[in-house]
Amino acid sequence: MLEQQQLFRNVETVSIRGPASLTDIAAYIKKEFDKKYNPTWHCIVGRNFGSYVTHETRHFIYFYLGQVAILLFKSG
């Protein structure tokens, strides 16, 4: 879990450094999780969205980073 926490700190750094779009942030998270924890991860980043997803057991996280919600899950 510490590696995952570090990855999210990196996301904070990426988003603070410059004008990263929400799509860029989602792509960064997805690619990093695919590399570190094997595919197939899906990531949704936004300020207002609904979701209904199927995910593998113990492979789902939903949290806020400031005012932006991040939904990350593994499926497939």
C-alpha positions in Angstrom: 0.0 0.0 0.0 2.9 2.4 0.6 3.8 2.2 -3.1 0.3 3.1 -4.0 0.3 6.0 -1.6 3.5 7.3 -3.1 2.0 7.1 -6.6 -0.9 9.3 -5.5 1.6 11.8 -4.0 3.2 11.8 -7.5 -0.2 12.6 -8.9 -0.5 15.5 -6.6 2.9 16.7 -7.7 2.0 16.4 -11.4 -1.2 18.3 -11.0 0.3 21.0 -8.9 3.3 21.6 -11.2 1.4 22.6 -14.3 -1.8 22.6 -16.2 -2.4 18.9 -16.3 -5.9 18.1 -17.7 -8.1 15.6 -15.8 -7.6 13.2 -18.7 -3.8 13.5 -18.4 -4.1 12.7 -14.7 -6.3 9.7 -15.3 -4.0 8.4 -18.0 -0.9 8.8 -15.7 -2.6 6.9 -12.9 -3.9 4.1 -15.2 -0.5 3.6 -16.9 1.4 3.5 -13.6 -1.0 1.0 -12.1 -0.8 -1.2 -15.2 3.0 -1.2 -15.0 3.3 -1.8 -11.2 0.3 -4.0 -10.6 -0.4 -5.7 -13.9 -3.3 -4.7 -16.3 -6.1 -3.9 -16.6 -6.8 -0.9 -14.5 -9.4 1.8 -15.3 -9.3 5.3 -14.0 -11.9 8.1 -14.0 -11.0 11.6 -12.8 -13.5 14.4 -12.5 -15.6 16.8 -10.5 -19.0 15.4 -11.2 -19.7 11.9 -12.4 -21.6 8.8 -11.6 -20.4 5.3 -11.9 -21.5 1.7 -11.9 -18.6 -0.7 -12.4 -17.6 -4.3 -11.9 -14.2 -4.7 -10.4 -11.9 -7.4 -9.0 -12.1 -8.1 -5.2 -9.9 -5.7 -3.2 -9.0 -3.7 -6.4 -11.1 -0.6 -6.1 -10.4 2.9 -4.6 -12.5 6.1 -4.7 -11.2 9.2 -3.1 -10.9 13.0 -3.4 -7.8 15.0 -4.2 -8.9 18.5 -3.3 -12.2 19.0 -5.3 -11.4 16.3 -7.8 -12.7 12.7 -7.4 -10.6 9.8 -8.5 -12.1 6.4 -9.2 -9.6 3.6 -9.8 -10.4 -0.1 -10.3 -9.1 -3.3 -11.8 -11.3 -5.3 -14.2 -10.4 -7.8 -16.9 
